Amino acid sequence: MGRSAAPLRDRSDRSGPSGIAVGAAVLGLVAVAAFGAVLRLAHPGPLPADEWWHGVASVSPGSPASAIAVFLAQLGGGAGAAACAGIAAALCCALRRPRDAAAIATAALLGVLLSELGKSLVLRPRPWDQLYESHGTSYPSGHSMGAAALAVSAALVALGSERLGRRAERAVALAALGWMLLMMWSRTALHVHWLSDTVAGAILGASAAVLARRLWFGGGRAAAPRGRTARAAPR
């Protein structure tokens, strides 16, 4: 009889983020908290880089760029972000990957908790010339956090799947990066956040995604080289 190969398994069933990734996530959270403390205690206003980008990224009301920025603002808001995370989790459940779904939901919830905690403690004022009505304090950007949490979670799902090739993984990673940068641009172009708010939000979201996946999948372990199947059954 010929040899029969065992079906490919998802690498996500065997490995989670590495210790280096988890350490980077923790350092990111510490950096966001430390910068927030500086804003609260010493300098709540914009930094020179914030002021420079505030002028560069501005859009004209009624322009196509403004319409895109407003659409992203609406999509990345509370209801929109929850819907996107819910759709991603539901898709993972449909593909019989419940732990991926749980990691996505956990990342979204953890990110919201960290973001709202930061806003309530730092109390940084928003820019004075908003082009889109937004309420609450400015640091960190909740929209940027939500976009990063979902994007990094999706990238981790792709990296954890044996079914995707390298090109598909790179495509997902590039799409995730593009989504984060677009949301960050939207928040600053509409003058509802400073650049440093969006950077902090993106770090929070990415860190939440890594820590949530570590919670559900444990530490990373060496996976079999791509394309290898399980040891063949004896003749």
N, C-alpha and C positions, 0 to 999 in steps of 0.2 A: 504493500500500500504506500501511496505517496505521503509525504510529510504534510501535516496540517498545522498552520500557524495560528496562534491565538489572536483574537482581535486586538487592535490597538487600544490602549487605555489612555484616558486623559492624564496628562502629567499633573493636572490640578488635584487629582485624587491622591497624589503622593507627595506633593511639595507645595509649600507656600513661599512667601517672600523670604529672602535670605536675611541673615543677621545684619548684614551691611545695609540692606534696604530699610529694615526696621530701625536701625540706629540713625540713619539719615532722616527718617520720619520723625523720630523723637527730637533730634537736633533742630529740625524745622519748626516743630511746635515750640521749643525753647526760644528760638530766634524770634518767632512771631510774638511770643509773650514778652520777651525782653524789649523789643522795639515798641510794643504797646505800652510798656511801663515808661519808656522815655517820652512817648507822646503824652501820656497822662500827667507825668510829673514835671516835664521840662519844656517840651516844644510841641504843642498840639497842632500847630499850623502846618502848612505844606513845606516840604523840603525843596531845595533848588531844582532837583530833578522833577518833582511834582509840578512845579510852576512851569517849567520848560515844556513838559509833555501836555500840560493843560492847554497850552496854546497850539501845540502841534496837532493834537488829536481832535480838535474841535470840528464839529460839523455844522452846516447851515440848515436851519429848520426848513423842512419841505424838500430837501434834497434827497436823492436816492440813498446816499450814505446815512442820512438821518433816519430814513425809513427802515433801513437794515438794522441800525442801532436800536431803534424803538422795538422792532420785532424781537430782537435778541433779549431786550430788557423784559418784554412780556413773557417770552418763552422761559427765561431763566428765573422768573419770580417764584414765589412760594408754591402756587398751584402748578405752574408749568414745570418747575424742577421736580416736584413730587410725582407728576405724571410721567416725566421722562424716566425717572428712577424706577417707577412702578412698571413701566413698559419693559425696561431692560430686565428687571427681575422676573417678570412674567415670561419673557422670552427664554430666559435661562431655565425656568421651570418646565416650559414646553419642550426644551431640549434635554430634559431629565438631568439637570445640573442644579439641584436645589441648594447646594452649599454656595455655589456662585451667586445665586439669587439672594441668599441670606447675607453674603458678604457685601453685595451692592446696597441692600437695604440698610445694613449696619453702617456702612460708610456714609450714606446720606444722613442718617440720624445723628451719628457722631459728629459729622461736619456741622450740622445745624446747631448742635449743642455748643460746640467750641466757638462757632461764629457769634452766636447770640451772647455767650459769656463774655467774649472779647468786646463786643459792642457796649455791653452794660458796664464794663469796667473801665474802658479807655475813654469813652465819651468824646471822641474826636468830631468836631463839626464838619459837616459836608461843605463842598465848594459853594460859594455864595451866588453863582450864576448858573444854576441848574437849567438844563434844556428839557428835562423830563422830570415830572414831579416824583420825588422820593422822600420818604420819611425816615426818622431814626438817625442814629449816629453813623459815622463813616467808616470806622476801622473795626474789623476788616470787611472786605466786600463779600456779602453773602452770595451774590450771583456768581462771582468768580470762584468762591468755595464750592458751590453746587456743581458748576461746570467741571472743575478739576476732580471732584470726588467721583462723578459719573465717568468722566473720560479716563481717568487712571484705573478705575475699577474695570471698565471695558477692556482696556489694554492688558490688564492682568488676567482677565478671563481668556483673551486671545493667546497670551503667552502660555497659559496653562492648558491649552488644548493641543492634543497631538493631531487633530484633524486638519489644522491649518498649516500651510507651508510658510516659509520665511517671508515670501513676498506679501502674503496676506497679513502676517504679523506686523510687518513694517507699514503696510497700508493702514491698519488699525491704529498703530502708534502715531502715525502722521496725522490721521484724522482726529485723534484724541488731542494732540498738541494744537492743531488748528482750531478746534472747538474752544479750548481754554483761552487761546490768544484772542479769538474773535470776541468772546464774552468780556475779557479784560478791556479790549479796545472799546466795546460798546459802553461800558460803565464810565470810562474816562472821556469818551467822545461826547457823551451826553452831560458831562460835567456833574455827575452825581457821586463820583468818587475820585480821589487822588490816585495816581499811579501806584504809590506805595500801599494803598488799601487793597488794590487788586492783586498785587504781588503776594501780600500777606494772605489774602483769601485763597489764592491758588495753592500756596504752600499748605494751608490748613486742609484743603480738600484732598490734595495728593497724599498728605500724611494720614488723613482719616482712611483713605482707600487702602493704603498699605497695612495699617494697623488692623483694620477690619478683616482683611484677607488673612493676616497672620492669626487672628482670633479663630477663624473658621477652618484654616488649613494647616496651622502649625508652621514649623520652620522648614526652610528649604533643604531638600536632600538631592543628591545627584540622581538625575533621571537617565534612562537609557538613551543612547544616541538616536536622533531622529531617523525613522525608517527601519529601525531594528524591531523585529517581532520577538515575542516570547520564544524561549527555547522550544525547538520542534519536538513533537511527541515521537517516541520511538516507533520504528517500523513494526 
